[in-house]
Amino acid sequence: MNIQGVFPPVPTPFDRASGEIDLRALSGNIARLLHSPITGVLVLGSNGEAGLLEEHEAEAVVVAARDGVPADRTLLVGAGRESTRGTVAACIRAAANGADVVLVRAPSFFKNQMTQDALIAHYRAVADASPVPVMLYNVPGMAGFSFSLPMVRALAEHPNVIGMKETSNDLERLGQFAAIANRGFDVLSGWAPVAHAAAVVGARGAIIAVANVLPDVCVELWSLATAGQHQEALALQRRITRIAQLVSSVHGVAGLKYALDQIGAYGGPVRAPLLNVSSSVAADIHEELVQWQPQAPAKGTS
């Protein structure tokens, strides 16, 4: 089981008419991604609109993903819930349905009470009970707080905590997390515009939305960076940053789904209360995709 390399955080596709999950589209999107040398995929992350799914829907997504992801690729599954009890149950369900690793965001509804002690106790309980290895998920932009270095150091000692996803552009913090010397603890970047720099400061992989759109390019970028070919990696980083921003930090999952529709994959609608992209946003994304026409031939707006 490998968590080093590039992982696309796969969106959850919904039927345009009914709004129900389209498992056939999910399988098709995963099959397309597996033609590239990605390490694996993440389902039920923030780009998977996990917080908007019912529990039975989340289970169906994991089952469909496992059916499509072969044993030599890694299936990461988002399993964070607001309670420790709910998170443990989600980890157990994910493992039973074929997850290799669970990615666990921190509870944030009571964010002012999520002290270092509370979070350490939460994650230790989850790691104790999870049948599969646990990755921490630090996403300050959504949670409203960031993990501390002492907290991550403490949790990295747990034998069932094998790494973390750091989703921010704070390279100093990422470098501090990556410097934790525990054997078997890997830090992955979740911020595509700093992927090259993240590799330089010690990240062992990347879970980035743009890898759904340009998987081969993202793998090439990571390979160049980790091979020390920094001039080439930097040039590719500069090329990819604009589209990466449009399908993640700027327009979020709606932008990502629109881009997928444009390249011949299935994006489809987002689930309310999220809104689909406006015509002006669609035009911006379409214009940027044209620059990648050899890999992503744009079909025109829809």
ABEGO torsion letter per residue (X at the ends): XBABEBBBBBBBBBBAAAGBBBAAAAAAAAAAAAABABAEBBBGBAAAGAAABBAAAAAAAAAAAAAABBAABBBBBBABBABAAAAAAAAAAAAAAGBABBBBBBBAABAAABBAAAAAAAAAAAAAABABBBBBBBBAAAAGBBBBAAAAAAAAABAABAEBBBBBABAAAAAAAAABABBGBBBBBABAAAAAAAAAAGBABBBBAAAAABAAAAAAAAAAAAAGBAAAAAAAAAAAAAAAAAABAAAEAAAAAAAAAAAGBBAEBBBOABBBBBAAAAAAAAAAAAAAAAABBBAEBX
